[in-house]
Amino acid sequence: MKNILVTGGAGFIGSNYINHILYERDDYNIINLDKLTYAGNLENLKKSETKKNYQFIQGDIGNAELIRFIFEKYKIKYVINFAAESHVDRSILGSEIFFKTNVLGTNVLLETARYFEVEKFLQVSTDEVYGSLGEEGKFSENTQISPNSPYSSSKASSDLMALSFYHTYGMPVVITRCSNNYGPFQFPEKLIPLMIINALNNRKLPVYGDGLNVRDWIYVIDHNKAINLVFEEGKLGEVYNIGASNEMKNIQIVKLILNHLNQSEDLIQFVKDRPGHDRRYAIDSTKIQSQLGWKPAFSFEQAIVKTIDWYIENKLWWQRIISGEYQKYYSEQYKTN
């Protein structure tokens, strides 16, 4: 049995990972540590919470005493670090929490993992650390890091720190950097769920600038399968880019959603652009495909329809988030460490 500390496991990507992996592997014992900030939601994990090989702990990765306690109690030998403040807009409004969580919190995890001699530490990161692309080219693992937002700079910092632990201490670190995720349980402030929810409610769909910013999209299930492959077989000290080669302009995504929901494009409202808005991202995932044999299982056309339909079928989930109902409930159920 592998005792794995999964941090940030109540968030979008982390909860999808736990739900997926607990039904694929019975040799994983998952200890999920999540602070349950605004984007952490235990309702995401209803299908996993009754599993015998799953344990939830509410707490902050920056709490060194708690992290040490978890490592000791659960004999942690593996770490998958999803925990992060992750929304660019929020980082522009206030950067301090991004560096506290993404940099200092990751440092606490790394130092504790080093002390307890973990067998693998997987740092989950983002293609945003590479900065912005022109009209051509893709990010490879050798692309120079050049972050342009407080969020991406905090993730770049934590990546570099993780790699420094590998080079300095020989710590078994590996890093993944993914393109934009979409799928079930994504917090409503993100582009795709925001557009779906607004369209369902006949509200305006706010689109930054001219809507021509390009993102490379990957279905969250494909991303998590890649993460687990890197966790199992990835070479220590290496970075693996994860992308599905689905470059789409933001306005294309918005129009696709409106079309699927039979809504008018009159709902589109162009708004003032985000400061420092990266123009284009595109991931070259040749390395993980050639070295580890991964490839995406879902086409964009399949998965975006599945995603839209999930939000239609799970209105209560996002309505509770918008109302703040679930946050009130869980604040009464758990004491924040």
BALOBA-1460 file (C-alpha; in Angstrom, 3 decimals):
// residues 337
<rec num="1" residu="m" x="0.000" y="0.000" z="0.000"/>
<rec num="2" residu="k" x="1.334" y="3.432" z="-0.975"/>
<rec num="3" residu="n" x="0.619" y="6.095" z="1.637"/>
<rec num="4" residu="i" x="0.188" y="9.241" z="-0.476"/>
<rec num="5" residu="l" x="-0.336" y="12.771" z="0.782"/>
<rec num="6" residu="v" x="-2.446" y="14.582" z="-1.809"/>
<rec num="7" residu="t" x="-2.578" y="18.303" z="-1.079"/>
<rec num="8" residu="g" x="-5.353" y="20.485" z="-2.479"/>
<rec num="9" residu="g" x="-7.476" y="17.413" z="-3.094"/>
<rec num="10" residu="a" x="-10.800" y="19.223" z="-2.621"/>
<rec num="11" residu="g" x="-10.122" y="21.570" z="-5.516"/>
<rec num="12" residu="f" x="-11.013" y="21.059" z="-9.157"/>
<rec num="13" residu="i" x="-8.080" y="19.016" z="-10.459"/>
<rec num="14" residu="g" x="-7.215" y="17.372" z="-7.133"/>
<rec num="15" residu="s" x="-10.741" y="16.098" z="-6.459"/>
<rec num="16" residu="n" x="-11.032" y="14.711" z="-9.974"/>
<rec num="17" residu="y" x="-7.695" y="12.955" z="-9.425"/>
<rec num="18" residu="i" x="-8.819" y="11.376" z="-6.148"/>
<rec num="19" residu="n" x="-12.206" y="10.303" z="-7.519"/>
<rec num="20" residu="h" x="-10.488" y="8.745" z="-10.516"/>
<rec num="21" residu="i" x="-7.567" y="7.049" z="-8.817"/>
<rec num="22" residu="l" x="-9.477" y="5.499" z="-5.903"/>
<rec num="23" residu="y" x="-11.606" y="3.584" z="-8.384"/>
<rec num="24" residu="e" x="-8.602" y="2.473" z="-10.424"/>
<rec num="25" residu="r" x="-6.126" y="1.541" z="-7.709"/>
<rec num="26" residu="d" x="-6.680" y="-0.331" z="-4.466"/>
<rec num="27" residu="d" x="-3.008" y="-0.105" z="-3.488"/>
<rec num="28" residu="y" x="-3.169" y="3.668" z="-2.879"/>
<rec num="29" residu="n" x="-3.976" y="5.041" z="0.564"/>
<rec num="30" residu="i" x="-4.904" y="8.689" z="-0.026"/>
<rec num="31" residu="i" x="-4.577" y="11.284" z="2.718"/>
<rec num="32" residu="n" x="-6.167" y="14.449" z="1.350"/>
<rec num="33" residu="l" x="-5.061" y="17.723" z="2.947"/>
<rec num="34" residu="d" x="-7.010" y="20.800" z="1.898"/>
<rec num="35" residu="k" x="-7.488" y="24.178" z="3.539"/>
<rec num="36" residu="l" x="-11.015" y="24.456" z="2.100"/>
<rec num="37" residu="t" x="-10.607" y="27.988" z="0.867"/>
<rec num="38" residu="y" x="-13.208" y="29.395" z="-1.535"/>
<rec num="39" residu="a" x="-12.340" y="26.877" z="-4.290"/>
<rec num="40" residu="g" x="-12.092" y="23.791" z="-2.076"/>
<rec num="41" residu="n" x="-15.335" y="21.834" z="-1.873"/>
<rec num="42" residu="l" x="-15.865" y="18.484" z="-0.163"/>
<rec num="43" residu="e" x="-19.005" y="17.952" z="-2.238"/>
<rec num="44" residu="n" x="-16.582" y="17.188" z="-5.079"/>
<rec num="45" residu="l" x="-15.511" y="14.067" z="-3.191"/>
<rec num="46" residu="k" x="-18.846" y="12.470" z="-2.290"/>
<rec num="47" residu="k" x="-18.013" y="9.363" z="-4.327"/>
<rec num="48" residu="s" x="-14.699" y="8.899" z="-2.516"/>
<rec num="49" residu="e" x="-15.435" y="9.802" z="1.088"/>
<rec num="50" residu="t" x="-16.728" y="6.339" z="2.011"/>
<rec num="51" residu="k" x="-13.663" y="4.529" z="0.659"/>
<rec num="52" residu="k" x="-11.560" y="2.812" z="3.332"/>
<rec num="53" residu="n" x="-8.334" y="3.961" z="1.704"/>
<rec num="54" residu="y" x="-9.279" y="7.657" z="1.841"/>
<rec num="55" residu="q" x="-8.838" y="10.153" z="4.670"/>
<rec num="56" residu="f" x="-9.568" y="13.891" z="4.655"/>
<rec num="57" residu="i" x="-7.775" y="16.447" z="6.832"/>
<rec num="58" residu="q" x="-8.540" y="20.154" z="6.761"/>
<rec num="59" residu="g" x="-5.420" y="22.269" z="7.034"/>
<rec num="60" residu="d" x="-2.843" y="24.563" z="5.467"/>
<rec num="61" residu="i" x="0.273" y="23.268" z="3.709"/>
<rec num="62" residu="g" x="2.079" y="26.197" z="5.316"/>
<rec num="63" residu="n" x="1.412" y="24.796" z="8.805"/>
<rec num="64" residu="a" x="4.714" y="23.014" z="9.471"/>
<rec num="65" residu="e" x="3.544" y="21.432" z="12.717"/>
<rec num="66" residu="l" x="0.479" y="19.921" z="11.057"/>
<rec num="67" residu="i" x="2.444" y="18.691" z="8.054"/>
<rec num="68" residu="r" x="4.967" y="16.964" z="10.298"/>
<rec num="69" residu="f" x="2.129" y="15.375" z="12.297"/>
<rec num="70" residu="i" x="0.545" y="13.998" z="9.099"/>
<rec num="71" residu="f" x="3.839" y="12.553" z="7.868"/>
<rec num="72" residu="e" x="4.430" y="10.849" z="11.199"/>
<rec num="73" residu="k" x="0.900" y="9.538" z="11.751"/>
<rec num="74" residu="y" x="0.281" y="8.236" z="8.241"/>
<rec num="75" residu="k" x="3.846" y="7.168" z="7.398"/>
<rec num="76" residu="i" x="3.790" y="9.297" z="4.269"/>
<rec num="77" residu="k" x="6.233" y="8.209" z="1.562"/>
<rec num="78" residu="y" x="4.713" y="9.964" z="-1.434"/>
<rec num="79" residu="v" x="3.440" y="13.505" z="-2.062"/>
<rec num="80" residu="i" x="1.358" y="14.887" z="-4.938"/>
<rec num="81" residu="n" x="1.096" y="18.645" z="-4.490"/>
<rec num="82" residu="f" x="-2.004" y="20.109" z="-6.136"/>
<rec num="83" residu="a" x="-2.424" y="22.765" z="-3.436"/>
<rec num="84" residu="a" x="-2.226" y="26.268" z="-4.862"/>
<rec num="85" residu="e" x="-3.921" y="29.593" z="-5.178"/>
<rec num="86" residu="s" x="-4.554" y="29.471" z="-8.892"/>
<rec num="87" residu="h" x="-6.670" y="32.269" z="-10.355"/>
<rec num="88" residu="v" x="-4.723" y="34.942" z="-12.256"/>
<rec num="89" residu="d" x="-7.333" y="37.655" z="-11.690"/>
<rec num="90" residu="r" x="-7.237" y="37.132" z="-7.924"/>
<rec num="91" residu="s" x="-3.424" y="37.276" z="-7.957"/>
<rec num="92" residu="i" x="-3.585" y="40.650" z="-9.695"/>
<rec num="93" residu="l" x="-5.935" y="41.991" z="-7.029"/>
<rec num="94" residu="g" x="-3.757" y="40.667" z="-4.202"/>
<rec num="95" residu="s" x="-0.568" y="38.648" z="-4.568"/>
<rec num="96" residu="e" x="0.430" y="37.968" z="-0.951"/>
<rec num="97" residu="i" x="-1.634" y="34.812" z="-0.412"/>
<rec num="98" residu="f" x="-0.291" y="33.372" z="-3.680"/>
<rec num="99" residu="f" x="3.275" y="33.534" z="-2.436"/>
<rec num="100" residu="k" x="2.359" y="32.350" z="1.058"/>
<rec num="101" residu="t" x="0.633" y="29.244" z="-0.288"/>
<rec num="102" residu="n" x="2.412" y="28.479" z="-3.545"/>
<rec num="103" residu="v" x="5.969" y="29.289" z="-2.457"/>
<rec num="104" residu="l" x="6.211" y="29.157" z="1.338"/>
<rec num="105" residu="g" x="3.661" y="26.340" z="1.607"/>
<rec num="106" residu="t" x="5.506" y="24.277" z="-0.977"/>
<rec num="107" residu="n" x="8.727" y="24.898" z="0.934"/>
<rec num="108" residu="v" x="7.161" y="23.452" z="4.099"/>
<rec num="109" residu="l" x="6.094" y="20.363" z="2.159"/>
<rec num="110" residu="l" x="9.526" y="19.940" z="0.582"/>
<rec num="111" residu="e" x="11.427" y="20.345" z="3.852"/>
<rec num="112" residu="t" x="9.155" y="17.889" z="5.658"/>
<rec num="113" residu="a" x="9.272" y="15.412" z="2.769"/>
<rec num="114" residu="r" x="13.063" y="15.640" z="2.771"/>
<rec num="115" residu="y" x="13.232" y="14.995" z="6.517"/>
<rec num="116" residu="f" x="11.020" y="11.922" z="6.230"/>
<rec num="117" residu="e" x="12.859" y="10.681" z="3.122"/>
<rec num="118" residu="v" x="9.893" y="10.373" z="0.791"/>
<rec num="119" residu="e" x="10.194" y="8.131" z="-2.236"/>
<rec num="120" residu="k" x="8.582" y="10.609" z="-4.652"/>
<rec num="121" residu="f" x="7.395" y="14.218" z="-4.588"/>
<rec num="122" residu="l" x="5.281" y="15.284" z="-7.574"/>
<rec num="123" residu="q" x="4.858" y="19.035" z="-8.007"/>
<rec num="124" residu="v" x="1.797" y="19.846" z="-10.141"/>
<rec num="125" residu="s" x="2.407" y="23.060" z="-12.067"/>
<rec num="126" residu="t" x="1.193" y="25.030" z="-15.072"/>
<rec num="127" residu="d" x="2.233" y="26.086" z="-18.551"/>
<rec num="128" residu="e" x="1.754" y="29.692" z="-17.421"/>
<rec num="129" residu="v" x="5.255" y="29.649" z="-15.942"/>
<rec num="130" residu="y" x="6.579" y="29.857" z="-19.513"/>
<rec num="131" residu="g" x="4.942" y="33.211" z="-20.214"/>
<rec num="132" residu="s" x="3.362" y="34.063" z="-23.547"/>
<rec num="133" residu="l" x="3.824" y="32.818" z="-27.116"/>
<rec num="134" residu="g" x="3.529" y="34.608" z="-30.435"/>
<rec num="135" residu="e" x="1.455" y="33.229" z="-33.279"/>
<rec num="136" residu="e" x="3.718" y="30.205" z="-33.742"/>
<rec num="137" residu="g" x="5.634" y="27.689" z="-31.641"/>
<rec num="138" residu="k" x="4.900" y="25.649" z="-28.520"/>
<rec num="139" residu="f" x="6.212" y="25.421" z="-24.980"/>
<rec num="140" residu="s" x="8.652" y="22.559" z="-24.487"/>
<rec num="141" residu="e" x="10.274" y="21.516" z="-21.239"/>
<rec num="142" residu="n" x="13.346" y="23.468" z="-22.369"/>
<rec num="143" residu="t" x="11.469" y="26.725" z="-22.895"/>
<rec num="144" residu="q" x="12.815" y="29.453" z="-20.641"/>
<rec num="145" residu="i" x="10.588" y="30.273" z="-17.685"/>
<rec num="146" residu="s" x="9.167" y="33.796" z="-18.068"/>
<rec num="147" residu="p" x="6.030" y="34.260" z="-15.931"/>
<rec num="148" residu="n" x="3.935" y="37.381" z="-16.396"/>
<rec num="149" residu="s" x="1.475" y="37.361" z="-13.488"/>
<rec num="150" residu="p" x="1.818" y="37.102" z="-9.710"/>
<rec num="151" residu="y" x="0.159" y="33.687" z="-9.916"/>
<rec num="152" residu="s" x="2.476" y="32.277" z="-12.579"/>
<rec num="153" residu="s" x="5.557" y="33.763" z="-10.912"/>
<rec num="154" residu="s" x="4.605" y="32.053" z="-7.642"/>
<rec num="155" residu="k" x="4.250" y="28.726" z="-9.457"/>
<rec num="156" residu="a" x="7.552" y="29.224" z="-11.265"/>
<rec num="157" residu="s" x="9.208" y="29.931" z="-7.917"/>
<rec num="158" residu="s" x="7.852" y="26.748" z="-6.375"/>
<rec num="159" residu="d" x="8.939" y="24.720" z="-9.423"/>
<rec num="160" residu="l" x="12.485" y="26.043" z="-9.189"/>
<rec num="161" residu="m" x="12.577" y="25.369" z="-5.478"/>
<rec num="162" residu="a" x="11.424" y="21.786" z="-6.006"/>
<rec num="163" residu="l" x="14.120" y="21.241" z="-8.631"/>
<rec num="164" residu="s" x="16.715" y="22.764" z="-6.298"/>
<rec num="165" residu="f" x="15.834" y="20.117" z="-3.691"/>
<rec num="166" residu="y" x="16.502" y="17.442" z="-6.297"/>
<rec num="167" residu="h" x="19.877" y="18.902" z="-7.279"/>
<rec num="168" residu="t" x="21.000" y="19.900" z="-3.772"/>
<rec num="169" residu="y" x="19.680" y="17.047" z="-1.643"/>
<rec num="170" residu="g" x="19.021" y="14.318" z="-4.184"/>
<rec num="171" residu="m" x="15.350" y="14.468" z="-3.250"/>
<rec num="172" residu="p" x="13.096" y="12.425" z="-5.595"/>
<rec num="173" residu="v" x="11.217" y="15.294" z="-7.234"/>
<rec num="174" residu="v" x="9.334" y="15.353" z="-10.531"/>
<rec num="175" residu="i" x="7.268" y="18.199" z="-12.029"/>
<rec num="176" residu="t" x="4.295" y="18.295" z="-14.393"/>
<rec num="177" residu="r" x="3.157" y="21.410" z="-16.270"/>
<rec num="178" residu="c" x="-0.257" y="21.266" z="-17.869"/>
<rec num="179" residu="s" x="-2.279" y="23.375" z="-20.260"/>
<rec num="180" residu="n" x="-5.714" y="24.788" z="-19.339"/>
<rec num="181" residu="n" x="-7.997" y="22.194" z="-17.747"/>
<rec num="182" residu="y" x="-11.760" y="21.897" z="-18.062"/>
<rec num="183" residu="g" x="-14.311" y="19.401" z="-16.811"/>
<rec num="184" residu="p" x="-16.606" y="18.668" z="-13.840"/>
<rec num="185" residu="f" x="-16.217" y="20.436" z="-10.492"/>
<rec num="186" residu="q" x="-14.339" y="23.462" z="-11.869"/>
<rec num="187" residu="f" x="-14.928" y="26.589" z="-9.783"/>
<rec num="188" residu="p" x="-17.398" y="28.944" z="-11.513"/>
<rec num="189" residu="e" x="-14.981" y="31.871" z="-11.849"/>
<rec num="190" residu="k" x="-12.973" y="30.037" z="-14.537"/>
<rec num="191" residu="l" x="-13.711" y="30.690" z="-18.210"/>
<rec num="192" residu="i" x="-15.621" y="27.581" z="-19.282"/>
<rec num="193" residu="p" x="-17.874" y="27.086" z="-16.215"/>
<rec num="194" residu="l" x="-18.481" y="30.849" z="-15.976"/>
<rec num="195" residu="m" x="-19.659" y="30.997" z="-19.576"/>
<rec num="196" residu="i" x="-21.834" y="27.898" z="-19.185"/>
<rec num="197" residu="i" x="-23.477" y="29.153" z="-15.996"/>
<rec num="198" residu="n" x="-24.048" y="32.671" z="-17.313"/>
<rec num="199" residu="a" x="-25.544" y="31.293" z="-20.515"/>
<rec num="200" residu="l" x="-27.856" y="29.012" z="-18.544"/>
<rec num="201" residu="n" x="-29.013" y="32.068" z="-16.594"/>
<rec num="202" residu="n" x="-29.344" y="34.357" z="-19.640"/>
<rec num="203" residu="r" x="-26.633" y="36.641" z="-18.287"/>
<rec num="204" residu="k" x="-23.965" y="38.461" z="-20.231"/>
<rec num="205" residu="l" x="-20.805" y="36.462" z="-20.997"/>
<rec num="206" residu="p" x="-17.820" y="38.742" z="-20.237"/>
<rec num="207" residu="v" x="-14.921" y="38.251" z="-22.660"/>
<rec num="208" residu="y" x="-11.588" y="39.970" z="-22.070"/>
<rec num="209" residu="g" x="-10.242" y="42.311" z="-24.758"/>
<rec num="210" residu="d" x="-10.878" y="41.118" z="-28.302"/>
<rec num="211" residu="g" x="-11.429" y="37.492" z="-27.270"/>
<rec num="212" residu="l" x="-8.555" y="36.306" z="-29.463"/>
<rec num="213" residu="n" x="-6.276" y="35.101" z="-26.656"/>
<rec num="214" residu="v" x="-5.417" y="31.450" z="-27.307"/>
<rec num="215" residu="r" x="-5.329" y="28.654" z="-24.752"/>
<rec num="216" residu="d" x="-4.440" y="24.982" z="-25.166"/>
<rec num="217" residu="w" x="-7.181" y="22.911" z="-23.516"/>
<rec num="218" residu="i" x="-7.067" y="19.485" z="-21.859"/>
<rec num="219" residu="y" x="-9.879" y="17.496" z="-20.258"/>
<rec num="220" residu="v" x="-9.196" y="17.077" z="-16.549"/>
<rec num="221" residu="i" x="-9.460" y="13.269" z="-16.717"/>
<rec num="222" residu="d" x="-6.748" y="13.125" z="-19.376"/>
<rec num="223" residu="h" x="-4.580" y="15.422" z="-17.263"/>
<rec num="224" residu="n" x="-4.974" y="13.268" z="-14.174"/>
<rec num="225" residu="k" x="-4.156" y="10.070" z="-16.045"/>
<rec num="226" residu="a" x="-0.961" y="11.758" z="-17.190"/>
<rec num="227" residu="i" x="-0.177" y="12.892" z="-13.650"/>
<rec num="228" residu="n" x="-0.487" y="9.370" z="-12.341"/>
<rec num="229" residu="l" x="1.691" y="8.009" z="-15.114"/>
<rec num="230" residu="v" x="4.398" y="10.530" z="-14.197"/>
<rec num="231" residu="f" x="3.909" y="9.652" z="-10.534"/>
<rec num="232" residu="e" x="4.468" y="5.971" z="-11.292"/>
<rec num="233" residu="e" x="7.069" y="6.111" z="-14.056"/>
<rec num="234" residu="g" x="8.414" y="9.660" z="-14.400"/>
<rec num="235" residu="k" x="12.169" y="10.113" z="-14.187"/>
<rec num="236" residu="l" x="13.362" y="11.977" z="-11.105"/>
<rec num="237" residu="g" x="14.503" y="15.548" z="-11.585"/>
<rec num="238" residu="e" x="12.535" y="15.873" z="-14.832"/>
<rec num="239" residu="v" x="9.741" y="18.162" z="-16.022"/>
<rec num="240" residu="y" x="6.885" y="16.753" z="-18.128"/>
<rec num="241" residu="n" x="4.563" y="18.988" z="-20.150"/>
<rec num="242" residu="i" x="0.973" y="17.740" z="-20.397"/>
<rec num="243" residu="g" x="-1.244" y="19.016" z="-23.189"/>
<rec num="244" residu="a" x="-3.801" y="17.716" z="-25.667"/>
<rec num="245" residu="s" x="-3.032" y="20.053" z="-28.609"/>
<rec num="246" residu="n" x="-6.404" y="21.778" z="-28.495"/>
<rec num="247" residu="e" x="-5.611" y="25.417" z="-29.210"/>
<rec num="248" residu="m" x="-8.727" y="27.556" z="-29.093"/>
<rec num="249" residu="k" x="-9.376" y="31.289" z="-29.051"/>
<rec num="250" residu="n" x="-11.421" y="32.358" z="-26.040"/>
<rec num="251" residu="i" x="-14.162" y="33.702" z="-28.282"/>
<rec num="252" residu="q" x="-14.381" y="30.330" z="-30.045"/>
<rec num="253" residu="i" x="-14.981" y="28.607" z="-26.716"/>
<rec num="254" residu="v" x="-17.690" y="31.107" z="-25.799"/>
<rec num="255" residu="k" x="-19.496" y="30.749" z="-29.126"/>
<rec num="256" residu="l" x="-19.276" y="26.955" z="-28.951"/>
<rec num="257" residu="i" x="-20.936" y="26.973" z="-25.525"/>
<rec num="258" residu="l" x="-23.686" y="29.331" z="-26.670"/>
<rec num="259" residu="n" x="-24.326" y="27.187" z="-29.722"/>
<rec num="260" residu="h" x="-24.596" y="23.985" z="-27.688"/>
<rec num="261" residu="l" x="-27.056" y="25.696" z="-25.327"/>
<rec num="262" residu="n" x="-29.025" y="27.265" z="-28.196"/>
<rec num="263" residu="q" x="-28.328" y="30.732" z="-26.850"/>
<rec num="264" residu="s" x="-27.772" y="33.940" z="-28.817"/>
<rec num="265" residu="e" x="-24.315" y="35.413" z="-29.339"/>
<rec num="266" residu="d" x="-25.896" y="38.700" z="-28.259"/>
<rec num="267" residu="l" x="-25.072" y="37.574" z="-24.714"/>
<rec num="268" residu="i" x="-21.356" y="38.124" z="-25.424"/>
<rec num="269" residu="q" x="-19.998" y="41.273" z="-23.791"/>
<rec num="270" residu="f" x="-16.426" y="42.362" z="-24.476"/>
<rec num="271" residu="v" x="-14.837" y="43.892" z="-21.358"/>
<rec num="272" residu="k" x="-11.590" y="45.658" z="-20.492"/>
<rec num="273" residu="d" x="-8.655" y="43.304" z="-20.898"/>
<rec num="274" residu="r" x="-6.832" y="41.757" z="-17.942"/>
<rec num="275" residu="p" x="-3.505" y="43.499" z="-17.080"/>
<rec num="276" residu="g" x="-0.553" y="41.563" z="-18.537"/>
<rec num="277" residu="h" x="-2.860" y="39.119" z="-20.302"/>
<rec num="278" residu="d" x="-0.748" y="36.424" z="-21.995"/>
<rec num="279" residu="r" x="-1.694" y="36.203" z="-25.666"/>
<rec num="280" residu="r" x="-1.177" y="32.538" z="-26.445"/>
<rec num="281" residu="y" x="-0.272" y="29.245" z="-24.784"/>
<rec num="282" residu="a" x="0.495" y="25.979" z="-26.572"/>
<rec num="283" residu="i" x="2.026" y="22.839" z="-25.079"/>
<rec num="284" residu="d" x="4.425" y="20.432" z="-26.752"/>
<rec num="285" residu="s" x="3.756" y="17.124" z="-24.989"/>
<rec num="286" residu="t" x="6.135" y="15.048" z="-27.134"/>
<rec num="287" residu="k" x="8.261" y="14.082" z="-24.128"/>
<rec num="288" residu="i" x="5.541" y="12.426" z="-22.046"/>
<rec num="289" residu="q" x="4.068" y="10.770" z="-25.126"/>
<rec num="290" residu="s" x="7.349" y="9.368" z="-26.416"/>
<rec num="291" residu="q" x="8.981" y="8.485" z="-23.093"/>
<rec num="292" residu="l" x="6.003" y="7.335" z="-21.025"/>
<rec num="293" residu="g" x="3.503" y="6.385" z="-23.711"/>
<rec num="294" residu="w" x="0.739" y="8.798" z="-22.641"/>
<rec num="295" residu="k" x="-1.795" y="10.293" z="-25.002"/>
<rec num="296" residu="p" x="-5.164" y="11.982" z="-24.400"/>
<rec num="297" residu="a" x="-8.178" y="9.696" z="-24.558"/>
<rec num="298" residu="f" x="-10.800" y="12.389" z="-25.154"/>
<rec num="299" residu="s" x="-11.172" y="14.686" z="-28.134"/>
<rec num="300" residu="f" x="-12.047" y="18.288" z="-27.390"/>
<rec num="301" residu="e" x="-15.375" y="17.888" z="-29.208"/>
<rec num="302" residu="q" x="-16.326" y="14.958" z="-26.953"/>
<rec num="303" residu="a" x="-15.153" y="16.401" z="-23.677"/>
<rec num="304" residu="i" x="-16.513" y="19.925" z="-24.010"/>
<rec num="305" residu="v" x="-20.005" y="18.507" z="-24.597"/>
<rec num="306" residu="k" x="-19.578" y="16.204" z="-21.585"/>
<rec num="307" residu="t" x="-18.504" y="19.231" z="-19.539"/>
<rec num="308" residu="i" x="-21.409" y="21.454" z="-20.598"/>
<rec num="309" residu="d" x="-23.867" y="18.649" z="-19.913"/>
<rec num="310" residu="w" x="-22.324" y="18.049" z="-16.468"/>
<rec num="311" residu="y" x="-23.027" y="21.662" z="-15.463"/>
<rec num="312" residu="i" x="-26.582" y="21.364" z="-16.773"/>
<rec num="313" residu="e" x="-27.122" y="18.176" z="-14.762"/>
<rec num="314" residu="n" x="-25.438" y="19.481" z="-11.598"/>
<rec num="315" residu="k" x="-27.046" y="22.870" z="-11.122"/>
<rec num="316" residu="l" x="-27.382" y="22.359" z="-7.378"/>
<rec num="317" residu="w" x="-23.580" y="21.992" z="-7.084"/>
<rec num="318" residu="w" x="-22.768" y="25.373" z="-8.633"/>
<rec num="319" residu="q" x="-25.839" y="27.114" z="-7.215"/>
<rec num="320" residu="r" x="-24.595" y="26.255" z="-3.715"/>
<rec num="321" residu="i" x="-21.186" y="27.668" z="-4.567"/>
<rec num="322" residu="i" x="-22.606" y="30.897" z="-5.916"/>
<rec num="323" residu="s" x="-24.799" y="31.312" z="-2.838"/>
<rec num="324" residu="g" x="-21.960" y="30.448" z="-0.451"/>
<rec num="325" residu="e" x="-24.122" y="27.761" z="1.147"/>
<rec num="326" residu="y" x="-21.517" y="24.991" z="1.077"/>
<rec num="327" residu="q" x="-18.845" y="27.232" z="2.634"/>
<rec num="328" residu="k" x="-21.116" y="27.978" z="5.601"/>
<rec num="329" residu="y" x="-21.826" y="24.274" z="6.048"/>
<rec num="330" residu="y" x="-18.241" y="23.084" z="5.969"/>
<rec num="331" residu="s" x="-16.993" y="25.902" z="8.187"/>
<rec num="332" residu="e" x="-19.265" y="24.445" z="10.865"/>
<rec num="333" residu="q" x="-18.099" y="20.869" z="10.263"/>
<rec num="334" residu="y" x="-14.348" y="21.440" z="10.419"/>
<rec num="335" residu="k" x="-11.940" y="23.508" z="12.445"/>
<rec num="336" residu="t" x="-9.297" y="25.234" z="10.333"/>
<rec num="337" residu="n" x="-5.795" y="24.262" z="11.424"/>
